[in-house]
Amino acid sequence: MGLMSEDMECCVCLQPYSRREKIPRMLHCKHTFCGLCLQAMSRLQSGLLTVCCPLCRWITCTEPSLTLPGSLWVNTEIWDQILDRQQEEEEEWKGANRQTQTTTQRRRAEKEAWIFPFQSRRYSLSNEAISHNRTDR
């Protein structure tokens, strides 16, 4: 089952999930949010760490001795898609970077083609002026 693009971002902070900071974690109701938002929404109540799902209001309880990320499952369907999407983005970036480098090199060559004839001409004029000044003395 393919995921839609809106499934690839946390609906609380609207940031895309990642494998480092915005890890997709599932509450007991099976709704998924990034670990940072879940941590921010968690409350310590009656000796339990609780998170109320912002979509269905189901309350997920964990033991306070466990960290919230350690007690909630990672949504593996999204986790696997993150890697695929990151690889695609890296390939796109590399392709765009190669194209930018080629464009930059072409522009530099065009600029040099315009600058260097004038510089060499200035250089030869200044050499002529120097030699002319030497003969005048």
N, CA, C and O atoms as a DFTB+ gen file, in Angstrom:
548 C
 N C O
     1  1       0.844      -1.176       0.000
     2  2       0.000       0.000       0.000
     3  2       0.891       1.242       0.000
     4  3       1.720       1.410       0.894
     5  1       0.726       2.101      -0.986
     6  2       1.525       3.305      -1.081
     7  2       1.009       4.390      -0.156
     8  3      -0.189       4.470       0.115
     9  1       1.897       5.202       0.315
    10  2       1.527       6.294       1.210
    11  2       1.370       7.571       0.403
    12  3       2.090       7.800      -0.570
    13  1       0.439       8.385       0.811
    14  2       0.260       9.678       0.170
    15  2       1.271      10.649       0.760
    16  3       1.818      10.409       1.837
    17  1       1.515      11.739       0.057
    18  2       2.539      12.678       0.519
    19  2       2.199      13.264       1.889
    20  3       3.105      13.530       2.679
    21  1       0.901      13.473       2.192
    22  2       0.566      14.013       3.506
    23  2       0.799      13.006       4.614
    24  3       0.895      13.386       5.781
    25  1       0.893      11.713       4.271
    26  2       1.207      10.690       5.269
    27  2       2.687      10.727       5.650
    28  3       3.092      10.104       6.631
    29  1       3.478      11.442       4.892
    30  2       4.916      11.483       5.121
    31  2       5.331      12.675       5.989
    32  3       6.519      12.967       6.125
    33  1       4.339      13.360       6.574
    34  2       4.666      14.457       7.481
    35  2       3.770      14.378       8.715
    36  3       2.646      13.878       8.663
    37  1       4.289      14.876       9.796
    38  2       3.543      14.908      11.057
    39  2       2.415      15.925      10.921
    40  3       2.645      17.063      10.513
    41  1       1.199      15.514      11.263
    42  2       0.064      16.436      11.107
    43  2      -0.025      17.453      12.249
    44  3      -0.894      18.324      12.228
    45  1       0.856      17.354      13.235
    46  2       0.884      18.348      14.307
    47  2       1.813      19.496      13.926
    48  3       1.403      20.657      13.935
    49  1       3.060      19.179      13.594
    50  2       4.044      20.228      13.268
    51  2       4.164      20.479      11.764
    52  3       4.802      21.444      11.344
    53  1       3.551      19.609      10.953
    54  2       3.559      19.704       9.490
    55  2       4.959      19.605       8.885
    56  3       5.192      20.078       7.773
    57  1       5.885      18.993       9.614
    58  2       7.242      18.772       9.127
    59  2       7.358      17.342       8.609
    60  3       6.714      16.442       9.148
    61  1       8.161      17.116       7.580
    62  2       8.329      15.745       7.075
    63  2       9.040      14.872       8.099
    64  3       9.910      15.335       8.838
    65  1       8.653      13.599       8.129
    66  2       9.319      12.654       9.016
    67  2      10.744      12.445       8.553
    68  3      11.043      12.572       7.366
    69  1      11.624      12.125       9.489
    70  2      13.012      11.824       9.155
    71  2      13.461      10.657      10.013
    72  3      12.749      10.225      10.920
    73  1      14.633      10.157       9.721
    74  2      15.175       9.040      10.498
    75  2      16.008       9.509      11.678
    76  3      16.521       8.683      12.434
    77  1      16.152      10.812      11.853
    78  2      16.967      11.318      12.962
    79  2      16.148      12.092      13.980
    80  3      16.103      11.716      15.151
    81  1      15.498      13.172      13.549
    82  2      14.831      14.054      14.499
    83  2      13.325      13.836      14.548
    84  3      12.740      13.817      15.631
    85  1      12.706      13.675      13.418
    86  2      11.241      13.575      13.319
    87  2      10.836      12.132      13.045
    88  3      10.213      11.844      12.023
    89  1      11.183      11.239      13.942
    90  2      10.929       9.801      13.766
    91  2       9.429       9.533      13.902
    92  3       8.819       9.955      14.885
    93  1       8.821       8.835      12.931
    94  2       7.380       8.560      12.998
    95  2       7.069       7.479      14.034
    96  3       7.483       6.330      13.875
    97  1       6.347       7.838      15.085
    98  2       5.997       6.897      16.158
    99  2       4.483       6.744      16.219
   100  3       3.733       7.701      16.028
   101  1       4.049       5.494      16.495
   102  2       2.622       5.175      16.540
   103  2       2.112       5.134      17.974
   104  3       2.718       4.531      18.859
   105  1       0.996       5.785      18.167
   106  2       0.291       5.662      19.436
   107  2      -0.477       4.337      19.429
   108  3      -0.524       3.657      18.404
   109  1      -1.068       3.971      20.545
   110  2      -1.807       2.705      20.617
   111  2      -3.046       2.697      19.730
   112  3      -3.556       1.627      19.397
   113  1      -3.533       3.861      19.346
   114  2      -4.682       3.957      18.441
   115  2      -4.266       3.803      16.976
   116  3      -5.110       3.835      16.081
   117  1      -2.949       3.634      16.732
   118  2      -2.343       3.456      15.408
   119  2      -2.156       4.756      14.624
   120  3      -1.743       4.704      13.466
   121  1      -2.444       5.911      15.209
   122  2      -2.137       7.172      14.550
   123  2      -0.655       7.480      14.766
   124  3      -0.078       7.145      15.800
   125  1      -0.063       8.119      13.777
   126  2       1.383       8.359      13.792
   127  2       1.688       9.849      13.860
   128  3       1.049      10.665      13.195
   129  1       2.681      10.186      14.683
   130  2       3.156      11.552      14.841
   131  2       4.664      11.486      15.067
   132  3       5.199      10.428      15.399
   133  1       5.338      12.600      14.890
   134  2       6.784      12.578      15.132
   135  2       7.042      12.506      16.645
   136  3       6.246      12.980      17.455
   137  1       8.160      11.909      16.986
   138  2       8.523      11.724      18.389
   139  2       8.615      13.025      19.162
   140  3       8.268      13.068      20.343
   141  1       9.080      14.097      18.510
   142  2       9.211      15.385      19.194
   143  2       7.846      15.947      19.581
   144  3       7.681      16.485      20.676
   145  1       6.870      15.824      18.682
   146  2       5.514      16.310      19.011
   147  2       4.889      15.457      20.105
   148  3       4.234      15.979      21.008
   149  1       5.093      14.142      20.025
   150  2       4.539      13.262      21.064
   151  2       5.146      13.590      22.421
   152  3       4.447      13.589      23.435
   153  1       6.426      13.868      22.441
   154  2       7.100      14.235      23.689
   155  2       6.505      15.531      24.238
   156  3       6.288      15.659      25.443
   157  1       6.245      16.486      23.354
   158  2       5.676      17.761      23.786
   159  2       4.236      17.604      24.291
   160  3       3.806      18.339      25.180
   161  1       3.497      16.649      23.727
   162  2       2.099      16.440      24.130
   163  2       1.963      15.533      25.345
   164  3       0.876      15.437      25.914
   165  1       3.026      14.871      25.752
   166  2       2.928      13.901      26.850
   167  2       2.767      14.593      28.201
   168  3       3.258      15.702      28.411
   169  1       2.068      13.914      29.111
   170  2       1.830      14.414      30.461
   171  2       2.034      13.277      31.455
   172  3       1.744      12.119      31.152
   173  1       2.520      13.602      32.610
   174  2       2.655      12.623      33.686
   175  2       1.402      12.710      34.550
   176  3       1.157      13.719      35.212
   177  1       0.607      11.629      34.532
   178  2      -0.648      11.622      35.298
   179  2      -0.777      10.310      36.055
   180  3      -0.651       9.236      35.468
   181  1      -1.022      10.393      37.322
   182  2      -1.235       9.215      38.186
   183  2      -0.125       8.182      38.050
   184  3      -0.388       6.979      38.047
   185  1       1.093       8.642      37.939
   186  2       2.221       7.728      37.855
   187  2       2.417       7.112      36.475
   188  3       3.236       6.206      36.325
   189  1       1.688       7.579      35.467
   190  2       1.837       7.084      34.095
   191  2       2.136       8.255      33.173
   192  3       1.678       9.376      33.395
   193  1       2.910       7.975      32.140
   194  2       3.152       8.962      31.099
   195  2       2.050       8.789      30.065
   196  3       1.907       7.704      29.501
   197  1       1.271       9.827      29.802
   198  2       0.129       9.712      28.892
   199  2       0.266      10.669      27.718
   200  3       0.845      11.749      27.834
   201  1      -0.284      10.242      26.583
   202  2      -0.370      11.087      25.399
   203  2      -1.774      10.933      24.854
   204  3      -2.226       9.821      24.581
   205  1      -2.454      12.037      24.699
   206  2      -3.806      12.029      24.133
   207  2      -3.672      12.277      22.635
   208  3      -3.113      13.292      22.219
   209  1      -4.187      11.344      21.818
   210  2      -4.096      11.476      20.367
   211  2      -4.873      12.718      19.921
   212  3      -6.045      12.863      20.269
   213  1      -4.248      13.605      19.166
   214  2      -4.955      14.812      18.722
   215  2      -6.022      14.528      17.653
   216  3      -6.840      15.400      17.356
   217  1      -6.022      13.328      17.080
   218  2      -7.008      13.003      16.057
   219  2      -8.244      12.313      16.630
   220  3      -9.369      12.677      16.287
   221  1      -8.047      11.327      17.495
   222  2      -9.195      10.550      18.000
   223  2      -9.387      10.659      19.516
   224  3     -10.376      10.152      20.045
   225  1      -8.463      11.307      20.216
   226  2      -8.494      11.503      21.669
   227  2      -8.251      10.230      22.482
   228  3      -8.446      10.229      23.698
   229  1      -7.833       9.159      21.832
   230  2      -7.465       7.926      22.540
   231  2      -6.249       8.246      23.398
   232  3      -5.327       8.920      22.938
   233  1      -6.237       7.778      24.620
   234  2      -5.112       8.059      25.520
   235  2      -4.178       6.857      25.538
   236  3      -4.585       5.742      25.863
   237  1      -2.935       7.099      25.188
   238  2      -1.890       6.083      25.233
   239  2      -1.113       6.268      26.531
   240  3      -0.642       7.365      26.830
   241  1      -0.982       5.191      27.301
   242  2      -0.274       5.242      28.587
   243  2       0.999       4.410      28.508
   244  3       1.005       3.322      27.930
   245  1       2.066       4.922      29.085
   246  2       3.323       4.178      29.173
   247  2       3.875       4.356      30.585
   248  3       3.446       5.232      31.336
   249  1       4.816       3.522      30.915
   250  2       5.457       3.653      32.226
   251  2       6.436       4.820      32.193
   252  3       7.169       4.979      31.216
   253  1       6.461       5.623      33.221
   254  2       7.364       6.775      33.227
   255  2       8.834       6.379      33.286
   256  3       9.702       7.196      32.977
   257  1       9.132       5.136      33.678
   258  2      10.528       4.710      33.732
   259  2      11.092       4.533      32.317
   260  3      12.307       4.575      32.121
   261  1      10.209       4.335      31.335
   262  2      10.632       4.233      29.941
   263  2      10.539       5.602      29.282
   264  3       9.666       6.405      29.612
   265  1      11.430       5.853      28.367
   266  2      11.293       7.092      27.597
   267  2      10.130       6.907      26.632
   268  3       9.804       5.782      26.255
   269  1       9.518       7.987      26.242
   270  2       8.395       7.885      25.316
   271  2       8.825       7.253      23.989
   272  3       8.129       6.367      23.492
   273  1       9.951       7.680      23.397
   274  2      10.379       7.019      22.167
   275  2      10.672       5.529      22.365
   276  3      10.473       4.726      21.453
   277  1      11.141       5.168      23.545
   278  2      11.443       3.768      23.826
   279  2      10.221       2.908      24.044
   280  3      10.303       1.683      23.959
   281  1       9.084       3.530      24.323
   282  2       7.882       2.754      24.605
   283  2       6.878       2.751      23.453
   284  3       5.880       2.033      23.514
   285  1       7.122       3.535      22.413
   286  2       6.206       3.576      21.263
   287  2       6.887       3.003      20.023
   288  3       8.071       3.244      19.785
   289  1       6.134       2.250      19.246
   290  2       6.661       1.640      18.031
   291  2       6.910       2.685      16.955
   292  3       6.197       3.684      16.858
   293  1       7.929       2.436      16.156
   294  2       8.168       3.247      14.961
   295  2       7.231       2.736      13.877
   296  3       7.077       1.527      13.708
   297  1       6.608       3.641      13.148
   298  2       5.765       3.246      12.024
   299  2       6.697       2.815      10.892
   300  3       7.269       3.654      10.196
   301  1       6.846       1.495      10.714
   302  2       7.828       0.962       9.767
   303  2       7.449       1.235       8.319
   304  3       8.325       1.329       7.459
   305  1       6.173       1.362       8.042
   306  2       5.759       1.662       6.664
   307  2       6.281       3.040       6.251
   308  3       6.799       3.215       5.148
   309  1       6.138       4.007       7.146
   310  2       6.663       5.351       6.869
   311  2       8.187       5.338       6.930
   312  3       8.844       5.969       6.103
   313  1       8.750       4.629       7.895
   314  2      10.203       4.536       8.058
   315  2      10.865       4.066       6.767
   316  3      11.865       4.638       6.333
   317  1      10.306       3.026       6.154
   318  2      10.859       2.504       4.902
   319  2      10.722       3.515       3.771
   320  3      11.610       3.623       2.925
   321  1       9.630       4.247       3.749
   322  2       9.422       5.260       2.712
   323  2      10.384       6.434       2.871
   324  3      10.785       7.048       1.882
   325  1      10.752       6.746       4.107
   326  2      11.690       7.852       4.348
   327  2      13.001       7.572       3.640
   328  3      13.541       8.458       2.978
   329  1      13.528       6.362       3.763
   330  2      14.791       6.014       3.127
   331  2      14.680       6.124       1.617
   332  3      15.560       6.691       0.970
   333  1      13.603       5.586       1.046
   334  2      13.414       5.667      -0.398
   335  2      13.342       7.125      -0.856
   336  3      13.961       7.502      -1.851
   337  1      12.586       7.937      -0.125
   338  2      12.417       9.343      -0.493
   339  2      13.732      10.101      -0.353
   340  3      14.055      10.935      -1.199
   341  1      14.501       9.821       0.710
   342  2      15.779      10.506       0.903
   343  2      16.758      10.146      -0.202
   344  3      17.512      10.999      -0.670
   345  1      16.749       8.873      -0.625
   346  2      17.641       8.461      -1.704
   347  2      17.257       9.162      -3.002
   348  3      18.128       9.613      -3.746
   349  1      15.946       9.257      -3.279
   350  2      15.492       9.953      -4.475
   351  2      15.895      11.420      -4.436
   352  3      16.359      11.967      -5.437
   353  1      15.720      12.062      -3.278
   354  2      16.079      13.471      -3.142
   355  2      17.577      13.678      -3.315
   356  3      18.002      14.658      -3.928
   357  1      18.384      12.760      -2.779
   358  2      19.834      12.868      -2.940
   359  2      20.223      12.739      -4.407
   360  3      21.079      13.480      -4.889
   361  1      19.596      11.795      -5.126
   362  2      19.885      11.623      -6.542
   363  2      19.472      12.857      -7.330
   364  3      20.198      13.300      -8.220
   365  1      18.290      13.423      -7.002
   366  2      17.846      14.652      -7.660
   367  2      18.811      15.785      -7.367
   368  3      19.145      16.566      -8.258
   369  1      19.266      15.879      -6.111
   370  2      20.180      16.943      -5.730
   371  2      21.500      16.807      -6.481
   372  3      22.051      17.789      -6.979
   373  1      21.998      15.569      -6.554
   374  2      23.264      15.345      -7.269
   375  2      23.123      15.713      -8.732
   376  3      24.021      16.327      -9.309
   377  1      21.988      15.338      -9.346
   378  2      21.755      15.679     -10.745
   379  2      21.659      17.185     -10.932
   380  3      22.242      17.731     -11.869
   381  1      20.937      17.855     -10.058
   382  2      20.808      19.308     -10.141
   383  2      22.152      19.972      -9.877
   384  3      22.489      20.971     -10.512
   385  1      22.922      19.419      -8.940
   386  2      24.234      19.975      -8.618
   387  2      25.178      19.843      -9.812
   388  3      25.927      20.766     -10.130
   389  1      25.130      18.667     -10.476
   390  2      25.965      18.485     -11.673
   391  2      25.581      19.489     -12.744
   392  3      26.447      20.074     -13.396
   393  1      24.274      19.691     -12.927
   394  2      23.807      20.628     -13.933
   395  2      24.228      22.046     -13.564
   396  3      24.624      22.817     -14.438
   397  1      24.148      22.400     -12.287
   398  2      24.556      23.725     -11.827
   399  2      26.047      23.916     -12.052
   400  3      26.479      24.979     -12.496
   401  1      26.840      22.887     -11.746
   402  2      28.284      22.987     -11.962
   403  2      28.585      23.180     -13.442
   404  3      29.440      23.989     -13.803
   405  1      27.885      22.441     -14.300
   406  2      28.105      22.572     -15.737
   407  2      27.728      23.974     -16.191
   408  3      28.458      24.590     -16.968
   409  1      26.600      24.484     -15.715
   410  2      26.164      25.832     -16.070
   411  2      27.161      26.856     -15.556
   412  3      27.495      27.806     -16.263
   413  1      27.638      26.674     -14.336
   414  2      28.610      27.595     -13.757
   415  2      29.907      27.569     -14.556
   416  3      30.484      28.621     -14.829
   417  1      30.368      26.388     -14.932
   418  2      31.590      26.280     -15.724
   419  2      31.416      26.952     -17.087
   420  3      32.326      27.620     -17.578
   421  1      30.227      26.766     -17.698
   422  2      29.963      27.372     -19.000
   423  2      29.965      28.890     -18.861
   424  3      30.550      29.587     -19.690
   425  1      29.312      29.410     -17.815
   426  2      29.271      30.858     -17.609
   427  2      30.666      31.416     -17.348
   428  3      31.011      32.491     -17.840
   429  1      31.467      30.686     -16.572
   430  2      32.829      31.130     -16.283
   431  2      33.643      31.195     -17.584
   432  3      34.397      32.142     -17.805
   433  1      33.482      30.178     -18.441
   434  2      34.200      30.160     -19.718
   435  2      33.759      31.318     -20.598
   436  3      34.585      31.959     -21.249
   437  1      32.430      31.592     -20.619
   438  2      31.937      32.721     -21.414
   439  2      32.491      34.038     -20.882
   440  3      32.872      34.918     -21.654
   441  1      32.532      34.165     -19.561
   442  2      33.047      35.387     -18.944
   443  2      34.530      35.560     -19.272
   444  3      34.976      36.657     -19.608
   445  1      35.283      34.471     -19.170
   446  2      36.709      34.540     -19.479
   447  2      36.936      34.880     -20.944
   448  3      37.884      35.589     -21.281
   449  1      36.065      34.372     -21.819
   450  2      36.201      34.672     -23.242
   451  2      36.032      36.161     -23.490
   452  3      36.653      36.720     -24.394
   453  1      35.190      36.804     -22.685
   454  2      34.996      38.247     -22.838
   455  2      36.073      39.047     -22.126
   456  3      36.488      40.094     -22.622
   457  1      36.525      38.586     -20.994
   458  2      37.473      39.364     -20.196
   459  2      38.897      39.244     -20.733
   460  3      39.581      40.252     -20.914
   461  1      39.338      38.033     -20.985
   462  2      40.739      37.827     -21.323
   463  2      41.209      38.540     -22.594
   464  3      42.335      39.036     -22.610
   465  1      40.404      38.617     -23.660
   466  2      40.915      39.376     -24.809
   467  2      41.207      40.823     -24.453
   468  3      42.198      41.388     -24.916
   469  1      40.356      41.429     -23.637
   470  2      40.580      42.810     -23.254
   471  2      41.769      42.928     -22.314
   472  3      42.549      43.875     -22.414
   473  1      41.911      41.981     -21.410
   474  2      43.037      42.021     -20.487
   475  2      44.348      41.855     -21.240
   476  3      45.311      42.578     -20.984
   477  1      44.388      40.898     -22.174
   478  2      45.649      40.698     -22.906
   479  2      45.932      41.898     -23.781
   480  3      47.090      42.254     -23.998
   481  1      44.877      42.526     -24.288
   482  2      45.071      43.717     -25.092
   483  2      45.608      44.839     -24.211
   484  3      46.526      45.560     -24.604
   485  1      45.029      44.985     -23.011
   486  2      45.527      45.992     -22.073
   487  2      46.966      45.693     -21.704
   488  3      47.800      46.593     -21.603
   489  1      47.241      44.431     -21.506
   490  2      48.588      44.027     -21.135
   491  2      49.569      44.373     -22.252
   492  3      50.658      44.886     -21.993
   493  1      49.183      44.090     -23.486
   494  2      50.094      44.388     -24.590
   495  2      50.232      45.894     -24.780
   496  3      51.308      46.372     -25.137
   497  1      49.150      46.656     -24.545
   498  2      49.242      48.104     -24.648
   499  2      50.168      48.660     -23.572
   500  3      50.974      49.554     -23.828
   501  1      50.039      48.124     -22.387
   502  2      50.900      48.630     -21.331
   503  2      52.355      48.263     -21.603
   504  3      53.249      49.048     -21.288
   505  1      52.615      47.095     -22.178
   506  2      53.986      46.735     -22.543
   507  2      54.511      47.658     -23.634
   508  3      55.671      48.070     -23.604
   509  1      53.651      47.980     -24.595
   510  2      54.074      48.910     -25.652
   511  2      54.384      50.275     -25.071
   512  3      55.369      50.912     -25.446
   513  1      53.537      50.721     -24.153
   514  2      53.758      52.017     -23.529
   515  2      55.061      52.024     -22.740
   516  3      55.800      53.009     -22.751
   517  1      55.336      50.921     -22.058
   518  2      56.575      50.821     -21.285
   519  2      57.781      50.879     -22.221
   520  3      58.737      51.615     -21.975
   521  1      57.721      50.096     -23.290
   522  2      58.862      50.097     -24.218
   523  2      58.993      51.452     -24.911
   524  3      60.107      51.894     -25.191
   525  1      57.872      52.117     -25.190
   526  2      57.916      53.439     -25.814
   527  2      58.531      54.453     -24.853
   528  3      59.315      55.311     -25.260
   529  1      58.168      54.348     -23.578
   530  2      58.735      55.249     -22.576
   531  2      60.229      55.015     -22.425
   532  3      60.975      55.964     -22.182
   533  1      60.676      53.795     -22.562
   534  2      62.108      53.509     -22.428
   535  2      62.896      54.092     -23.587
   536  3      64.021      54.557     -23.405
   537  1      62.313      54.070     -24.777
   538  2      63.032      54.596     -25.940
   539  2      63.052      56.114     -25.938
   540  3      63.950      56.718     -26.525
   541  1      62.063      56.751     -25.278
   542  2      62.029      58.211     -25.222
   543  2      63.116      58.762     -24.320
   544  3      63.527      59.908     -24.499
   545  1      63.573      58.028     -23.407
   546  2      64.554      58.536     -22.439
   547  2      65.899      58.560     -22.984
   548  3      66.837      58.961     -22.295
